[in-house]
Amino acid sequence: MSHKETVSRTLLVAFLVCIVCSVLVASAVVLLKDDQLKNKQLDRQRNILAAAGLYDGTQSNQEVGELFNRFELVLVDMETGLVATDDVLAAAGVDISKYDQRKAAKDPSLSIKLDSAEDIASIKRQARFSQVYLLRDDGQLESVVLPVHGYGLWSTLYGYLAMEGDGSTVKGLGFYEHAETPGLGGEVDNPKWKALWPGKLAYNDAGEPALHVIKGKVDPASADAVHAIDGLSGATLTSNGVSNLIRFWTGERGYQTFLQRVREGAI
Ligand SMILES: Cc1cc2nc3c(=O)[nH]c(=O)nc-3n(C[C@H](O)[C@H](O)[C@H](O)COP(=O)(O)O)c2cc1C
């Protein structure tokens, strides 16, 4: 050890290195926060467009923004199944431009506790207001994009179910977050499986929820074919989770009343 290399000097250098590094990390977090938020928002927009069949990965960020701006955001009051009026939102202290449904689902004052019999998607609580995106063309409702989520085998799957303007025909389904096993439950992201959804009918002639995932392959000749989706092979538990969450969100506690209004042409 040279006479300059003392224990206190070593500790001082280590301390200064720690300070410099923490300043660097903290500044990176602060400086990149805006970019992270923008990317998160862009990602959400892409997922909403993808569910509605409007994004295939080739569009630029600007095009995504422009397409997304054609959508109208409404908050559906899950207590009534109707679009929440300004009065209802004001009474609940909700600002539509700042509303975050996933945060709200964890906030007892902004969410509804589900009892176990109705909680078929295993989500425990649901946000009172759901962020639903409407796309009109010349005043005609073209797409209704509905946030959905529910438990699979290992994780909660979060995604969007898009419906045609008739309120019953599926336009697409896509999950943007889950932790199912790649190659098994993770096949929910497989474009071939996702291609099975468009054209299926969410409701039967009596207006009851009918869309579901079966075990095995759908027999195209069966009466149920129009409501049924092939299960993922080797991943029946995730498939059941998807089936349950679809049943929940198309059901009474989900968007059944709202979609009935869509089918009646009232939206
Ligand atoms: C390591 C591991 C990961 C698994 N991941 C999943 C999964 O993500 N989703 C799923 O449904 N099944 C998964 N399984 C399989 C389930 O335990 C179960 O066997 C399967 O869902 C039954 O589906 P099948 O009747 O189509 O074979 C996994 C099994 C193992 C050993």
The ligand as a Tripos MOL2 file, in Angstrom:
@<TRIPOS>MOLECULE
LIG
   31    33     1     0     0
SMALL
NO_CHARGES

@<TRIPOS>ATOM
      1 C1        -43.7960  -25.8440  -16.9680 C.3       1 LIG1
      2 C2        -45.2290  -25.9500  -17.4100 C.ar      1 LIG1
      3 C3        -45.8690  -24.8170  -17.8880 C.ar      1 LIG1
      4 C4        -47.2140  -24.8800  -18.3020 C.ar      1 LIG1
      5 N1        -47.8310  -23.7630  -18.7540 N.ar      1 LIG1
      6 C5        -49.1290  -23.8300  -19.1160 C.ar      1 LIG1
      7 C6        -49.8180  -22.6640  -19.5400 C.ar      1 LIG1
      8 O1        -49.2720  -21.5490  -19.6410 O.2       1 LIG1
      9 N2        -51.1320  -22.7860  -19.8430 N.ar      1 LIG1
     10 C7        -51.7990  -23.9830  -19.7580 C.ar      1 LIG1
     11 O2        -53.0050  -24.0060  -20.0090 O.2       1 LIG1
     12 N3        -51.1590  -25.0920  -19.3870 N.ar      1 LIG1
     13 C8        -49.8460  -25.0540  -19.0690 C.ar      1 LIG1
     14 N4        -49.2130  -26.1840  -18.6660 N.ar      1 LIG1
     15 C9        -49.9170  -27.4510  -18.7720 C.3       1 LIG1
     16 C10       -50.9900  -27.6420  -17.6980 C.3       1 LIG1
     17 O3        -50.3840  -28.0580  -16.5230 O.3       1 LIG1
     18 C11       -52.0100  -28.6740  -18.1720 C.3       1 LIG1
     19 O4        -51.3630  -29.8960  -18.3550 O.3       1 LIG1
     20 C12       -52.6300  -28.2870  -19.4830 C.3       1 LIG1
     21 O5        -53.2360  -27.0510  -19.3900 O.3       1 LIG1
     22 C13       -53.6840  -29.2920  -19.8850 C.3       1 LIG1
     23 O6        -54.0290  -29.0040  -21.2290 O.3       1 LIG1
     24 P1        -54.3860  -30.1700  -22.2660 P.3       1 LIG1
     25 O7        -55.5500  -30.9010  -21.6590 O.co2     1 LIG1
     26 O8        -54.7600  -29.4390  -23.5310 O.co2     1 LIG1
     27 O9        -53.1590  -30.9920  -22.4180 O.co2     1 LIG1
     28 C14       -47.8940  -26.1310  -18.2530 C.ar      1 LIG1
     29 C15       -47.2300  -27.2740  -17.7750 C.ar      1 LIG1
     30 C16       -45.9120  -27.1820  -17.3550 C.ar      1 LIG1
     31 C17       -45.2440  -28.4180  -16.8350 C.3       1 LIG1
@<TRIPOS>BOND
     1     1     2 1
     2     2     3 ar
     3     2    30 ar
     4     3     4 ar
     5     4     5 ar
     6     4    28 ar
     7     5     6 ar
     8     6     7 ar
     9     6    13 1
    10     7     8 2
    11     7     9 ar
    12     9    10 ar
    13    10    11 2
    14    10    12 ar
    15    12    13 ar
    16    13    14 ar
    17    14    15 1
    18    14    28 ar
    19    15    16 1
    20    16    17 1
    21    16    18 1
    22    18    19 1
    23    18    20 1
    24    20    21 1
    25    20    22 1
    26    22    23 1
    27    23    24 1
    28    24    25 2
    29    24    26 1
    30    24    27 1
    31    28    29 ar
    32    29    30 ar
    33    30    31 1
@<TRIPOS>SUBSTRUCTURE
     1 LIG1         1 GROUP 0 **** ****
